[in-house]
């Protein structure tokens, strides 16, 4: 079974530029998450999709971050314009089910963003 | 208040020895789930073990076991017979009932010494 695919693996941009990350979840997984992991911290949820609808985006800085999941499969996360504090690893995860306590999330390898 | 607290930034263990990674949590929800993930240097988060708040027995998965002490709100991960490949960051996480989010701790970096 193929895992969660993310691209690119690494990205370096200047502040105020825009950037986009792509995620392809495990086939058949209805739930997709984007997490931000700042160096030295645990992952923090940015947004969660159930199929192509948003379930939780309360932690997403909507003035600069946007995300979409067209057709309930692939997802893109965009930052525009980027700030220095956006430097982090962006992790995508997917799971089969939602609403239950045990919904094992499978993670991709992440995209490491450096804003200079 | 932090929902998940991991007080050990780094731990060292001799190969083949057992090690305990600490995790305490804070919730008023009677129904919750606790998770441990491993994050090697390659970056992906690998699920290790799960414990539900109503589970009567401590969870075990191979060399991993979870020492669940509900009254103390602790969910420590025990790795037996450590291997060099166990060197990684370990994260404790919690999901509360009705919540979508997994709250993660700050992690513990485990180094296995040959």
Contacts between the chains, C-beta under 8 A, distances in Angstrom:
chain1	res1	chain2	res2	distance
A	3	B	44	7.7
A	33	B	102	8.0
A	40	B	106	7.0
A	41	B	106	5.7
A	41	B	107	7.8
A	42	B	4	7.4
A	42	B	91	5.4
A	42	B	93	7.5
A	42	B	104	3.1
A	42	B	105	5.3
A	42	B	106	5.3
A	42	B	107	5.6
A	43	B	45	7.2
A	43	B	91	7.5
A	43	B	102	7.8
A	43	B	104	5.0
A	44	B	104	7.4
A	45	B	100	7.8
A	45	B	101	4.7
A	45	B	102	7.0
A	48	B	100	5.1
A	48	B	101	7.3
A	55	B	100	5.3
A	56	B	100	4.7
A	56	B	101	6.4
A	89	B	43	6.4
A	91	B	43	7.8
A	91	B	45	6.7
A	93	B	45	7.3
A	98	B	100	6.5
A	101	B	31	6.7
A	101	B	32	6.7
A	101	B	33	3.7
A	101	B	52	5.9
A	101	B	53	7.9
A	101	B	95	5.7
A	101	B	97	6.2
A	102	B	33	5.5
A	102	B	50	5.5
A	102	B	52	6.6
A	103	B	95	7.5
A	104	B	47	5.3
A	104	B	50	7.3
A	105	B	45	7.7
A	105	B	47	7.3
A	105	B	102	6.5
A	106	B	47	7.3
A	107	B	37	7.8
A	107	B	44	5.1
A	107	B	45	3.9
A	107	B	46	7.6
A	108	B	44	6.3
A	109	B	42	6.1
A	109	B	43	4.6
A	109	B	44	4.6
A	110	B	43	4.4
A	110	B	44	6.9
A	112	B	43	7.5
